[in-house]
């Protein structure tokens, strides 16, 4: 792998072959880039759009060495990689964008929180356990935060797996027992009025492109719907943009990052977590922004100029289509019904159907007078009806 110069990058390696990598396909084609995808299953979504595939788990470092041999740069759709293992490749000249240092930071929720604190970015109150502490220490740390609080596994949590709310001190020990005394983060439960998210990209030249702030709503801790733009004051939107810019500068990010935040009753913004890749809260950009988050990630990591992020419609709603407790025919009948909706685009990831699994999403462009909440409800009435 050689030093990169403008537009010398033609082939991008992607670690992970799920829907996020799959949605990079059309953007890669538009930019004249070839994607080489490392993913374990030959039926994983991105295999269909890949120029070629390295069939191996995302933690298989020998496979990533083979990926590196075929590519000018490597990026990620999945951050749960073998950080230490990949260092040997970086030492030998493999270019990872974002850098492995950024990946290190997000792999452990404690390190994320410490980084936000050092950078002056707003955190909820938090503490952590490494796993070898006694219950007395757990109680002491919990008391510095107060109840209710949230316990989260520091590593490998996603879609709320590895997150528990603890209402009172008596539940602390039993909850930590259920976590098998793994390293955990403790943080205040934030009684938010809204959850907000923002995507921001940065190139190696330091160019920054910030998307509009959006509102996300989770059901059972999994993203269910996204409203773009967020229904917040101009002041809140501008502080979100400030957080986005500060974060990518501090990280010296090359790539794109999704930032999830809580908005408190008194309009304070607290960061929940970040993911240095495309993000579910940015899927709407495919149909509602001048440059999709997938194209932007590829632009950033391949030294192409970043694209404009402005909305192309007054507002939009994105609804996630999770697997239903129903047979395949029911899923397909409902997809047909969704296809009848006006100004809507359906993305179906062709993954195996399992209840609760993210199988697809739908984005609908809305007119100025439309009620986004009602639009989401109409979509969900079709997909999630009993
Ligand atoms: P994961 O990393 O598994 O996606 P998150 O930390 O994003 O988990 O939590 C998932 C959801 O749980 C959040 O979107 C939010 O709705 C809720 N949640 C997480 N942390 C808190 C908190 N400190 N206070 C209130 N709700 C929270």
Boltz pocket constraint, residues with backbone or C-beta under 6 A from the ligand:
constraints:
  - pocket:
      binder: B
      contacts: [[A, 124], [A, 150], [A, 152], [A, 157], [A, 158], [A, 159], [A, 160], [A, 161], [A, 162], [A, 163], [A, 187], [A, 188], [A, 189], [A, 190], [A, 191], [A, 192], [A, 195], [A, 218], [A, 221], [A, 222], [A, 260], [A, 272], [A, 273]]
      max_distance: 6.0
